[in-house]
Amino acid sequence: MSFVRREIVIAPDQEIYTNLPNMHELINGRVAVERLPLVVMNRAPRILAFSGSLRTSSWNHRIAELSAKAASDAGANVTMLRLRDYPLPVYDQEIEASTGLPSHVVDLKKLFRETDGFLIASPEYNGSISAALKNVIDWVSRPEDGHPNLVGFKGKVAGLLACSPGRLGGLRGLAQLRIILSSIGTIVLPDQVAVPGIHDQFKDSDVIGDEGMQQAVERVGQQVAQVAAALGD
Ligand SMILES: Cc1cc2nc3c(=O)[nH]c(=O)nc-3n(C[C@H](O)[C@H](O)[C@H](O)COP(=O)(O)O)c2cc1C
């Protein structure tokens, strides 16, 4: 829930009533500040959730799903995406110049344009993000007639996740993903989660064995939903 700050000025000789609904604080005994719900979006925020892995049984896809569920429970309208369903050539300016944007790029650009935020679970390959994820970002960042530059990224909120069997959980890749997305205008949430030892985490259930990690993954989903709603249309 978002709030707007409303100040109620009280005249010097006026008695101060402290039973205002939702009253939040008194400043110098003169101004009561009331917190009122602020409606900045009259619809559910739209979130696109995906992994940077093409693997059908990707661990990262699974944690993206967990976070997406939390975003959905927080009121977001979440679309799960599989990059595998959008095979693309490695970005090549000559392809773009000769045949234009591939149809899967046009489809992805529409999905990115129409979302308010992202949940991205990024596998770490050799200390960085996957080529597949960088390739999608590069293609989707290309201009398209009739649409503002970088419309698929600018002003949208992103929550970052990673997991790996390793001890850092993909943390190094997230640092780079943060720089890439920030450079094209995406508002990347300060909180992020990298789950280490992921191969030991999903034993016989759909939740992460480490309860703290499970909650952290859910929190990123909730925050993306809340911030996307607060940023408005
Ligand atoms: C080419 C390659 C490089 C990798 N480099 C790293 C790495 O730098 N750090 C790491 O934690 N795991 C690394 N891994 C292991 C991946 O974390 C692991 O394969 C993981 O399951 C991939 O994510 P996914 O399950 O979502 O597909 C690498 C795997 C591959 C195939």
The ligand as a Gaussian input file, in Angstrom:
#p B3LYP/6-31G(d) Opt

LIG

0 1
 C       29.737000     -22.288000     -18.894000
 C       29.400000     -22.359000     -17.437000
 C       30.041000     -21.528000     -16.559000
 C       29.677000     -21.542000     -15.202000
 N       30.257000     -20.637000     -14.360000
 C       29.803000     -20.530000     -13.084000
 C       30.266000     -19.475000     -12.247000
 O       31.053000     -18.643000     -12.616000
 N       29.752000     -19.401000     -10.998000
 C       28.833000     -20.307000     -10.532000
 O       28.403000     -20.166000      -9.380000
 N       28.386000     -21.320000     -11.301000
 C       28.840000     -21.445000     -12.579000
 N       28.372000     -22.426000     -13.395000
 C       27.412000     -23.420000     -12.860000
 C       25.988000     -22.891000     -12.958000
 O       25.754000     -22.100000     -11.831000
 C       25.000000     -24.055000     -12.991000
 O       25.172000     -24.786000     -14.193000
 C       23.576000     -23.605000     -12.814000
 O       22.760000     -24.746000     -12.619000
 C       23.088000     -22.811000     -14.015000
 O       21.836000     -22.250000     -13.740000
 P       20.450000     -22.937000     -14.161000
 O       20.264000     -24.144000     -13.271000
 O       19.424000     -21.893000     -13.893000
 O       20.536000     -23.330000     -15.609000
 C       28.716000     -22.449000     -14.751000
 C       28.103000     -23.322000     -15.663000
 C       28.426000     -23.275000     -16.982000
 C       27.689000     -24.173000     -17.959000

